[in-house]
Amino acid sequence: MARLIYSSICSLDGYVADADGNFDWATPDEEVHAFVNELERPIGTYLYGRRMYETMVYWETNGDQEGGSPAVRDFAGIWRGAEKVVFSRTLPGVESARTRLEREFDPVAVGKMKATAERDLTVGGAGLAGEALRAGVVDECHLIVAPAIVGGGTRALPSGLRAALELLDQRRFDSGMAYLRYRVAT
């Protein structure tokens, strides 16, 4: 069975965006970007909420231009090669290939996707990830912690959620970012 992985870059105080919606403090350098690419390379399907999809659809037509870093160009190809499922009640349509729109998040359907998938899936976007964590369908959390405290904004993990985690891996980067990989205990 494929795993569903929540993967995110967050501040030390646990936010994916600050109170103004900015996440420029989380921009990965070449070392971190190359590492993320290796994490993303085996992913077969991305599950997104509307806002995360609207951010990530950039990679459909950008990212591999001349002059871009090797890691950025590599990620553009990785992103285009994966299937995407966008969960939104308000998005009128999708703008990328290999993408379908679902109006409701259905944990049972996600469980069936995991059971039939040949490759792992990721859930992106704090809101959707929170729903998936609460529904018990997330198998692992991959967090890259940026060396920043932003004081508020969009939380990486939902308030009120309790879960036992098992540390599977960790890595420190020269930029001060740190990678933490946890299995969600069942």
mmCIF file of the C-alpha atoms, coordinates in Angstrom:
data_MODEL
# 
_entry.id   MODEL 
# 
loop_
_atom_site.group_PDB 
_atom_site.id 
_atom_site.type_symbol 
_atom_site.label_atom_id 
_atom_site.label_alt_id 
_atom_site.label_comp_id 
_atom_site.label_asym_id 
_atom_site.label_entity_id 
_atom_site.label_seq_id 
_atom_site.pdbx_PDB_ins_code 
_atom_site.Cartn_x 
_atom_site.Cartn_y 
_atom_site.Cartn_z 
_atom_site.occupancy 
_atom_site.B_iso_or_equiv 
_atom_site.pdbx_formal_charge 
_atom_site.auth_seq_id 
_atom_site.auth_comp_id 
_atom_site.auth_asym_id 
_atom_site.auth_atom_id 
_atom_site.pdbx_PDB_model_num 
ATOM 1   C CA . MET A 1 1   ? 0.000   0.000  0.000   1.00 0.00 ? 1   MET A CA 1 
ATOM 2   C CA . ALA A 1 2   ? 1.234   3.469  -0.840  1.00 0.00 ? 2   ALA A CA 1 
ATOM 3   C CA . ARG A 1 3   ? 1.840   5.997  1.911   1.00 0.00 ? 3   ARG A CA 1 
ATOM 4   C CA . LEU A 1 4   ? 0.190   9.406  2.251   1.00 0.00 ? 4   LEU A CA 1 
ATOM 5   C CA . ILE A 1 5   ? 2.834   11.913 3.316   1.00 0.00 ? 5   ILE A CA 1 
ATOM 6   C CA . TYR A 1 6   ? 2.260   15.421 4.617   1.00 0.00 ? 6   TYR A CA 1 
ATOM 7   C CA . SER A 1 7   ? 5.272   17.418 3.486   1.00 0.00 ? 7   SER A CA 1 
ATOM 8   C CA . SER A 1 8   ? 5.821   21.057 4.350   1.00 0.00 ? 8   SER A CA 1 
ATOM 9   C CA . ILE A 1 9   ? 8.364   23.770 5.033   1.00 0.00 ? 9   ILE A CA 1 
ATOM 10  C CA . CYS A 1 10  ? 7.515   25.611 8.236   1.00 0.00 ? 10  CYS A CA 1 
ATOM 11  C CA . SER A 1 11  ? 8.970   28.148 10.634  1.00 0.00 ? 11  SER A CA 1 
ATOM 12  C CA . LEU A 1 12  ? 10.433  27.092 13.965  1.00 0.00 ? 12  LEU A CA 1 
ATOM 13  C CA . ASP A 1 13  ? 7.217   28.270 15.618  1.00 0.00 ? 13  ASP A CA 1 
ATOM 14  C CA . GLY A 1 14  ? 5.122   26.077 13.314  1.00 0.00 ? 14  GLY A CA 1 
ATOM 15  C CA . TYR A 1 15  ? 3.768   28.289 10.521  1.00 0.00 ? 15  TYR A CA 1 
ATOM 16  C CA . VAL A 1 16  ? 3.772   27.722 6.746   1.00 0.00 ? 16  VAL A CA 1 
ATOM 17  C CA . ALA A 1 17  ? 2.958   31.387 6.060   1.00 0.00 ? 17  ALA A CA 1 
ATOM 18  C CA . ASP A 1 18  ? 3.217   34.458 8.260   1.00 0.00 ? 18  ASP A CA 1 
ATOM 19  C CA . ALA A 1 19  ? 0.302   36.695 9.299   1.00 0.00 ? 19  ALA A CA 1 
ATOM 20  C CA . ASP A 1 20  ? 0.535   38.558 5.962   1.00 0.00 ? 20  ASP A CA 1 
ATOM 21  C CA . GLY A 1 21  ? 0.503   35.303 3.955   1.00 0.00 ? 21  GLY A CA 1 
ATOM 22  C CA . ASN A 1 22  ? 4.204   35.527 3.101   1.00 0.00 ? 22  ASN A CA 1 
ATOM 23  C CA . PHE A 1 23  ? 6.492   32.530 3.039   1.00 0.00 ? 23  PHE A CA 1 
ATOM 24  C CA . ASP A 1 24  ? 9.626   34.087 1.521   1.00 0.00 ? 24  ASP A CA 1 
ATOM 25  C CA . TRP A 1 25  ? 11.475  33.223 4.738   1.00 0.00 ? 25  TRP A CA 1 
ATOM 26  C CA . ALA A 1 26  ? 11.002  29.547 3.762   1.00 0.00 ? 26  ALA A CA 1 
ATOM 27  C CA . THR A 1 27  ? 12.672  29.682 0.325   1.00 0.00 ? 27  THR A CA 1 
ATOM 28  C CA . PRO A 1 28  ? 15.004  26.694 0.109   1.00 0.00 ? 28  PRO A CA 1 
ATOM 29  C CA . ASP A 1 29  ? 18.577  27.112 -1.076  1.00 0.00 ? 29  ASP A CA 1 
ATOM 30  C CA . GLU A 1 30  ? 20.052  24.774 -3.717  1.00 0.00 ? 30  GLU A CA 1 
ATOM 31  C CA . GLU A 1 31  ? 21.065  22.130 -1.140  1.00 0.00 ? 31  GLU A CA 1 
ATOM 32  C CA . VAL A 1 32  ? 17.608  21.962 0.435   1.00 0.00 ? 32  VAL A CA 1 
ATOM 33  C CA . HIS A 1 33  ? 15.844  22.136 -2.939  1.00 0.00 ? 33  HIS A CA 1 
ATOM 34  C CA . ALA A 1 34  ? 17.897  19.207 -4.262  1.00 0.00 ? 34  ALA A CA 1 
ATOM 35  C CA . PHE A 1 35  ? 17.057  17.239 -1.100  1.00 0.00 ? 35  PHE A CA 1 
ATOM 36  C CA . VAL A 1 36  ? 13.339  18.001 -1.497  1.00 0.00 ? 36  VAL A CA 1 
ATOM 37  C CA . ASN A 1 37  ? 13.546  16.839 -5.123  1.00 0.00 ? 37  ASN A CA 1 
ATOM 38  C CA . GLU A 1 38  ? 14.799  13.440 -3.969  1.00 0.00 ? 38  GLU A CA 1 
ATOM 39  C CA . LEU A 1 39  ? 11.897  13.226 -1.511  1.00 0.00 ? 39  LEU A CA 1 
ATOM 40  C CA . GLU A 1 40  ? 9.403   14.208 -4.237  1.00 0.00 ? 40  GLU A CA 1 
ATOM 41  C CA . ARG A 1 41  ? 10.824  12.097 -7.077  1.00 0.00 ? 41  ARG A CA 1 
ATOM 42  C CA . PRO A 1 42  ? 9.019   8.873  -6.035  1.00 0.00 ? 42  PRO A CA 1 
ATOM 43  C CA . ILE A 1 43  ? 5.669   10.643 -5.470  1.00 0.00 ? 43  ILE A CA 1 
ATOM 44  C CA . GLY A 1 44  ? 2.956   9.616  -7.896  1.00 0.00 ? 44  GLY A CA 1 
ATOM 45  C CA . THR A 1 45  ? 0.134   11.922 -6.798  1.00 0.00 ? 45  THR A CA 1 
ATOM 46  C CA . TYR A 1 46  ? -0.118  15.295 -5.102  1.00 0.00 ? 46  TYR A CA 1 
ATOM 47  C CA . LEU A 1 47  ? -3.281  16.077 -3.123  1.00 0.00 ? 47  LEU A CA 1 
ATOM 48  C CA . TYR A 1 48  ? -3.822  19.823 -2.812  1.00 0.00 ? 48  TYR A CA 1 
ATOM 49  C CA . GLY A 1 49  ? -6.241  22.277 -1.345  1.00 0.00 ? 49  GLY A CA 1 
ATOM 50  C CA . ARG A 1 50  ? -7.159  25.254 -3.542  1.00 0.00 ? 50  ARG A CA 1 
ATOM 51  C CA . ARG A 1 51  ? -4.603  27.731 -2.216  1.00 0.00 ? 51  ARG A CA 1 
ATOM 52  C CA . MET A 1 52  ? -1.710  25.279 -2.364  1.00 0.00 ? 52  MET A CA 1 
ATOM 53  C CA . TYR A 1 53  ? -2.683  24.299 -5.903  1.00 0.00 ? 53  TYR A CA 1 
ATOM 54  C CA . GLU A 1 54  ? -2.847  27.945 -6.939  1.00 0.00 ? 54  GLU A CA 1 
ATOM 55  C CA . THR A 1 55  ? 0.693   28.359 -5.600  1.00 0.00 ? 55  THR A CA 1 
ATOM 56  C CA . MET A 1 56  ? 2.070   25.160 -7.115  1.00 0.00 ? 56  MET A CA 1 
ATOM 57  C CA . VAL A 1 57  ? 0.493   25.465 -10.591 1.00 0.00 ? 57  VAL A CA 1 
ATOM 58  C CA . TYR A 1 58  ? 3.378   27.857 -11.306 1.00 0.00 ? 58  TYR A CA 1 
ATOM 59  C CA . TRP A 1 59  ? 5.447   24.747 -12.055 1.00 0.00 ? 59  TRP A CA 1 
ATOM 60  C CA . GLU A 1 60  ? 3.204   23.791 -14.984 1.00 0.00 ? 60  GLU A CA 1 
ATOM 61  C CA . THR A 1 61  ? 4.725   26.435 -17.244 1.00 0.00 ? 61  THR A CA 1 
ATOM 62  C CA . ASN A 1 62  ? 7.666   27.831 -15.265 1.00 0.00 ? 62  ASN A CA 1 
ATOM 63  C CA . GLY A 1 63  ? 10.691  26.686 -13.359 1.00 0.00 ? 63  GLY A CA 1 
ATOM 64  C CA . ASP A 1 64  ? 12.701  25.129 -16.157 1.00 0.00 ? 64  ASP A CA 1 
ATOM 65  C CA . GLN A 1 65  ? 13.704  28.307 -17.970 1.00 0.00 ? 65  GLN A CA 1 
ATOM 66  C CA . GLU A 1 66  ? 17.275  28.930 -18.998 1.00 0.00 ? 66  GLU A CA 1 
ATOM 67  C CA . GLY A 1 67  ? 19.238  30.380 -16.106 1.00 0.00 ? 67  GLY A CA 1 
ATOM 68  C CA . GLY A 1 68  ? 17.238  28.603 -13.395 1.00 0.00 ? 68  GLY A CA 1 
ATOM 69  C CA . SER A 1 69  ? 19.154  26.500 -10.943 1.00 0.00 ? 69  SER A CA 1 
ATOM 70  C CA . PRO A 1 70  ? 19.511  22.776 -11.631 1.00 0.00 ? 70  PRO A CA 1 
ATOM 71  C CA . ALA A 1 71  ? 17.353  21.908 -8.605  1.00 0.00 ? 71  ALA A CA 1 
ATOM 72  C CA . VAL A 1 72  ? 14.580  24.273 -9.689  1.00 0.00 ? 72  VAL A CA 1 
ATOM 73  C CA . ARG A 1 73  ? 14.581  22.904 -13.253 1.00 0.00 ? 73  ARG A CA 1 
ATOM 74  C CA . ASP A 1 74  ? 14.559  19.360 -11.897 1.00 0.00 ? 74  ASP A CA 1 
ATOM 75  C CA . PHE A 1 75  ? 11.593  20.071 -9.629  1.00 0.00 ? 75  PHE A CA 1 
ATOM 76  C CA . ALA A 1 76  ? 9.558   21.477 -12.528 1.00 0.00 ? 76  ALA A CA 1 
ATOM 77  C CA . GLY A 1 77  ? 9.847   18.121 -14.303 1.00 0.00 ? 77  GLY A CA 1 
ATOM 78  C CA . ILE A 1 78  ? 9.074   16.140 -11.154 1.00 0.00 ? 78  ILE A CA 1 
ATOM 79  C CA . TRP A 1 79  ? 5.933   18.224 -10.528 1.00 0.00 ? 79  TRP A CA 1 
ATOM 80  C CA . ARG A 1 80  ? 4.668   17.926 -14.106 1.00 0.00 ? 80  ARG A CA 1 
ATOM 81  C CA . GLY A 1 81  ? 5.221   14.177 -14.077 1.00 0.00 ? 81  GLY A CA 1 
ATOM 82  C CA . ALA A 1 82  ? 2.942   13.540 -11.085 1.00 0.00 ? 82  ALA A CA 1 
ATOM 83  C CA . GLU A 1 83  ? -0.832  13.307 -10.949 1.00 0.00 ? 83  GLU A CA 1 
ATOM 84  C CA . LYS A 1 84  ? -2.597  16.088 -9.055  1.00 0.00 ? 84  LYS A CA 1 
ATOM 85  C CA . VAL A 1 85  ? -5.942  16.033 -7.228  1.00 0.00 ? 85  VAL A CA 1 
ATOM 86  C CA . VAL A 1 86  ? -7.286  19.389 -6.098  1.00 0.00 ? 86  VAL A CA 1 
ATOM 87  C CA . PHE A 1 87  ? -9.957  19.503 -3.395  1.00 0.00 ? 87  PHE A CA 1 
ATOM 88  C CA . SER A 1 88  ? -11.976 22.716 -3.643  1.00 0.00 ? 88  SER A CA 1 
ATOM 89  C CA . ARG A 1 89  ? -15.600 23.796 -3.532  1.00 0.00 ? 89  ARG A CA 1 
ATOM 90  C CA . THR A 1 90  ? -14.799 27.171 -5.136  1.00 0.00 ? 90  THR A CA 1 
ATOM 91  C CA . LEU A 1 91  ? -12.103 26.606 -7.781  1.00 0.00 ? 91  LEU A CA 1 
ATOM 92  C CA . PRO A 1 92  ? -13.816 26.851 -11.193 1.00 0.00 ? 92  PRO A CA 1 
ATOM 93  C CA . GLY A 1 93  ? -11.338 24.548 -12.927 1.00 0.00 ? 93  GLY A CA 1 
ATOM 94  C CA . VAL A 1 94  ? -7.736  23.379 -13.085 1.00 0.00 ? 94  VAL A CA 1 
ATOM 95  C CA . GLU A 1 95  ? -4.950  24.813 -15.226 1.00 0.00 ? 95  GLU A CA 1 
ATOM 96  C CA . SER A 1 96  ? -2.493  21.932 -15.333 1.00 0.00 ? 96  SER A CA 1 
ATOM 97  C CA . ALA A 1 97  ? -2.206  18.591 -17.074 1.00 0.00 ? 97  ALA A CA 1 
ATOM 98  C CA . ARG A 1 98  ? -2.656  15.357 -15.127 1.00 0.00 ? 98  ARG A CA 1 
ATOM 99  C CA . THR A 1 99  ? -4.963  17.189 -12.694 1.00 0.00 ? 99  THR A CA 1 
ATOM 100 C CA . ARG A 1 100 ? -8.498  16.525 -11.561 1.00 0.00 ? 100 ARG A CA 1 
ATOM 101 C CA . LEU A 1 101 ? -10.801 18.570 -9.367  1.00 0.00 ? 101 LEU A CA 1 
ATOM 102 C CA . GLU A 1 102 ? -12.766 17.061 -6.478  1.00 0.00 ? 102 GLU A CA 1 
ATOM 103 C CA . ARG A 1 103 ? -15.358 19.139 -4.656  1.00 0.00 ? 103 ARG A CA 1 
ATOM 104 C CA . GLU A 1 104 ? -15.146 17.315 -1.298  1.00 0.00 ? 104 GLU A CA 1 
ATOM 105 C CA . PHE A 1 105 ? -12.343 15.712 0.658   1.00 0.00 ? 105 PHE A CA 1 
ATOM 106 C CA . ASP A 1 106 ? -13.376 12.099 1.222   1.00 0.00 ? 106 ASP A CA 1 
ATOM 107 C CA . PRO A 1 107 ? -11.064 10.133 3.550   1.00 0.00 ? 107 PRO A CA 1 
ATOM 108 C CA . VAL A 1 108 ? -12.525 6.819  2.336   1.00 0.00 ? 108 VAL A CA 1 
ATOM 109 C CA . ALA A 1 109 ? -11.720 7.711  -1.278  1.00 0.00 ? 109 ALA A CA 1 
ATOM 110 C CA . VAL A 1 110 ? -8.208  8.779  -0.241  1.00 0.00 ? 110 VAL A CA 1 
ATOM 111 C CA . GLY A 1 111 ? -7.796  5.427  1.523   1.00 0.00 ? 111 GLY A CA 1 
ATOM 112 C CA . LYS A 1 112 ? -8.783  3.676  -1.715  1.00 0.00 ? 112 LYS A CA 1 
ATOM 113 C CA . MET A 1 113 ? -6.290  5.814  -3.636  1.00 0.00 ? 113 MET A CA 1 
ATOM 114 C CA . LYS A 1 114 ? -3.548  4.719  -1.234  1.00 0.00 ? 114 LYS A CA 1 
ATOM 115 C CA . ALA A 1 115 ? -4.589  1.070  -1.528  1.00 0.00 ? 115 ALA A CA 1 
ATOM 116 C CA . THR A 1 116 ? -4.432  1.073  -5.329  1.00 0.00 ? 116 THR A CA 1 
ATOM 117 C CA . ALA A 1 117 ? -1.528  3.459  -5.942  1.00 0.00 ? 117 ALA A CA 1 
ATOM 118 C CA . GLU A 1 118 ? 1.802   2.128  -7.122  1.00 0.00 ? 118 GLU A CA 1 
ATOM 119 C CA . ARG A 1 119 ? 3.621   5.204  -5.822  1.00 0.00 ? 119 ARG A CA 1 
ATOM 120 C CA . ASP A 1 120 ? 3.291   7.292  -2.661  1.00 0.00 ? 120 ASP A CA 1 
ATOM 121 C CA . LEU A 1 121 ? 1.019   10.326 -2.406  1.00 0.00 ? 121 LEU A CA 1 
ATOM 122 C CA . THR A 1 122 ? 1.563   13.645 -0.661  1.00 0.00 ? 122 THR A CA 1 
ATOM 123 C CA . VAL A 1 123 ? -0.936  16.047 0.808   1.00 0.00 ? 123 VAL A CA 1 
ATOM 124 C CA . GLY A 1 124 ? -0.054  19.713 0.469   1.00 0.00 ? 124 GLY A CA 1 
ATOM 125 C CA . GLY A 1 125 ? -1.636  22.711 2.068   1.00 0.00 ? 125 GLY A CA 1 
ATOM 126 C CA . ALA A 1 126 ? -2.073  23.060 5.795   1.00 0.00 ? 126 ALA A CA 1 
ATOM 127 C CA . GLY A 1 127 ? -5.879  23.062 5.723   1.00 0.00 ? 127 GLY A CA 1 
ATOM 128 C CA . LEU A 1 128 ? -6.214  19.901 3.646   1.00 0.00 ? 128 LEU A CA 1 
ATOM 129 C CA . ALA A 1 129 ? -3.384  18.231 5.553   1.00 0.00 ? 129 ALA A CA 1 
ATOM 130 C CA . GLY A 1 130 ? -5.201  19.032 8.798   1.00 0.00 ? 130 GLY A CA 1 
ATOM 131 C CA . GLU A 1 131 ? -8.342  17.305 7.483   1.00 0.00 ? 131 GLU A CA 1 
ATOM 132 C CA . ALA A 1 132 ? -6.284  14.300 6.384   1.00 0.00 ? 132 ALA A CA 1 
ATOM 133 C CA . LEU A 1 133 ? -4.474  14.104 9.728   1.00 0.00 ? 133 LEU A CA 1 
ATOM 134 C CA . ARG A 1 134 ? -7.750  14.311 11.655  1.00 0.00 ? 134 ARG A CA 1 
ATOM 135 C CA . ALA A 1 135 ? -9.220  11.588 9.406   1.00 0.00 ? 135 ALA A CA 1 
ATOM 136 C CA . GLY A 1 136 ? -6.262  9.320  10.171  1.00 0.00 ? 136 GLY A CA 1 
ATOM 137 C CA . VAL A 1 137 ? -5.158  8.824  6.550   1.00 0.00 ? 137 VAL A CA 1 
ATOM 138 C CA . VAL A 1 138 ? -1.689  10.437 6.832   1.00 0.00 ? 138 VAL A CA 1 
ATOM 139 C CA . ASP A 1 139 ? 1.120   7.911  7.299   1.00 0.00 ? 139 ASP A CA 1 
ATOM 140 C CA . GLU A 1 140 ? 4.112   10.223 7.593   1.00 0.00 ? 140 GLU A CA 1 
ATOM 141 C CA . CYS A 1 141 ? 4.951   13.880 8.192   1.00 0.00 ? 141 CYS A CA 1 
ATOM 142 C CA . HIS A 1 142 ? 8.014   15.353 6.488   1.00 0.00 ? 142 HIS A CA 1 
ATOM 143 C CA . LEU A 1 143 ? 8.740   18.780 7.901   1.00 0.00 ? 143 LEU A CA 1 
ATOM 144 C CA . ILE A 1 144 ? 11.546  21.068 6.892   1.00 0.00 ? 144 ILE A CA 1 
ATOM 145 C CA . VAL A 1 145 ? 11.947  23.628 9.636   1.00 0.00 ? 145 VAL A CA 1 
ATOM 146 C CA . ALA A 1 146 ? 13.246  27.029 8.534   1.00 0.00 ? 146 ALA A CA 1 
ATOM 147 C CA . PRO A 1 147 ? 15.416  29.063 10.899  1.00 0.00 ? 147 PRO A CA 1 
ATOM 148 C CA . ALA A 1 148 ? 12.737  31.710 11.365  1.00 0.00 ? 148 ALA A CA 1 
ATOM 149 C CA . ILE A 1 149 ? 10.145  32.643 13.958  1.00 0.00 ? 149 ILE A CA 1 
ATOM 150 C CA . VAL A 1 150 ? 7.230   34.439 12.296  1.00 0.00 ? 150 VAL A CA 1 
ATOM 151 C CA . GLY A 1 151 ? 4.893   34.911 15.254  1.00 0.00 ? 151 GLY A CA 1 
ATOM 152 C CA . GLY A 1 152 ? 1.620   33.895 13.623  1.00 0.00 ? 152 GLY A CA 1 
ATOM 153 C CA . GLY A 1 153 ? -0.120  33.094 10.368  1.00 0.00 ? 153 GLY A CA 1 
ATOM 154 C CA . THR A 1 154 ? -1.133  29.766 8.849   1.00 0.00 ? 154 THR A CA 1 
ATOM 155 C CA . ARG A 1 155 ? -0.260  26.881 11.136  1.00 0.00 ? 155 ARG A CA 1 
ATOM 156 C CA . ALA A 1 156 ? 1.565   23.895 9.637   1.00 0.00 ? 156 ALA A CA 1 
ATOM 157 C CA . LEU A 1 157 ? -0.353  21.558 11.935  1.00 0.00 ? 157 LEU A CA 1 
ATOM 158 C CA . PRO A 1 158 ? -3.921  22.095 13.108  1.00 0.00 ? 158 PRO A CA 1 
ATOM 159 C CA . SER A 1 159 ? -4.749  23.229 16.625  1.00 0.00 ? 159 SER A CA 1 
ATOM 160 C CA . GLY A 1 160 ? -6.340  20.608 18.815  1.00 0.00 ? 160 GLY A CA 1 
ATOM 161 C CA . LEU A 1 161 ? -4.841  17.627 16.991  1.00 0.00 ? 161 LEU A CA 1 
ATOM 162 C CA . ARG A 1 162 ? -3.066  15.005 19.078  1.00 0.00 ? 162 ARG A CA 1 
ATOM 163 C CA . ALA A 1 163 ? -0.985  12.278 17.481  1.00 0.00 ? 163 ALA A CA 1 
ATOM 164 C CA . ALA A 1 164 ? 1.858   10.055 18.556  1.00 0.00 ? 164 ALA A CA 1 
ATOM 165 C CA . LEU A 1 165 ? 4.820   10.269 16.199  1.00 0.00 ? 165 LEU A CA 1 
ATOM 166 C CA . GLU A 1 166 ? 7.909   8.134  15.684  1.00 0.00 ? 166 GLU A CA 1 
ATOM 167 C CA . LEU A 1 167 ? 11.046  9.891  14.425  1.00 0.00 ? 167 LEU A CA 1 
ATOM 168 C CA . LEU A 1 168 ? 12.343  8.038  11.358  1.00 0.00 ? 168 LEU A CA 1 
ATOM 169 C CA . ASP A 1 169 ? 14.963  10.422 9.998   1.00 0.00 ? 169 ASP A CA 1 
ATOM 170 C CA . GLN A 1 170 ? 16.519  13.839 10.483  1.00 0.00 ? 170 GLN A CA 1 
ATOM 171 C CA . ARG A 1 171 ? 19.013  16.037 8.677   1.00 0.00 ? 171 ARG A CA 1 
ATOM 172 C CA . ARG A 1 172 ? 20.575  19.442 9.208   1.00 0.00 ? 172 ARG A CA 1 
ATOM 173 C CA . PHE A 1 173 ? 21.430  21.739 6.298   1.00 0.00 ? 173 PHE A CA 1 
ATOM 174 C CA . ASP A 1 174 ? 24.117  24.421 6.027   1.00 0.00 ? 174 ASP A CA 1 
ATOM 175 C CA . SER A 1 175 ? 21.375  27.074 5.699   1.00 0.00 ? 175 SER A CA 1 
ATOM 176 C CA . GLY A 1 176 ? 20.137  26.237 9.201   1.00 0.00 ? 176 GLY A CA 1 
ATOM 177 C CA . MET A 1 177 ? 17.082  24.383 7.933   1.00 0.00 ? 177 MET A CA 1 
ATOM 178 C CA . ALA A 1 178 ? 16.379  20.972 9.457   1.00 0.00 ? 178 ALA A CA 1 
ATOM 179 C CA . TYR A 1 179 ? 14.469  17.994 8.047   1.00 0.00 ? 179 TYR A CA 1 
ATOM 180 C CA . LEU A 1 180 ? 12.332  15.844 10.328  1.00 0.00 ? 180 LEU A CA 1 
ATOM 181 C CA . ARG A 1 181 ? 10.589  12.694 9.124   1.00 0.00 ? 181 ARG A CA 1 
ATOM 182 C CA . TYR A 1 182 ? 7.970   11.131 11.386  1.00 0.00 ? 182 TYR A CA 1 
ATOM 183 C CA . ARG A 1 183 ? 5.692   8.119  11.098  1.00 0.00 ? 183 ARG A CA 1 
ATOM 184 C CA . VAL A 1 184 ? 2.199   8.805  12.426  1.00 0.00 ? 184 VAL A CA 1 
ATOM 185 C CA . ALA A 1 185 ? 1.492   6.104  15.009  1.00 0.00 ? 185 ALA A CA 1 
ATOM 186 C CA . THR A 1 186 ? -1.793  4.251  14.608  1.00 0.00 ? 186 THR A CA 1 
# 
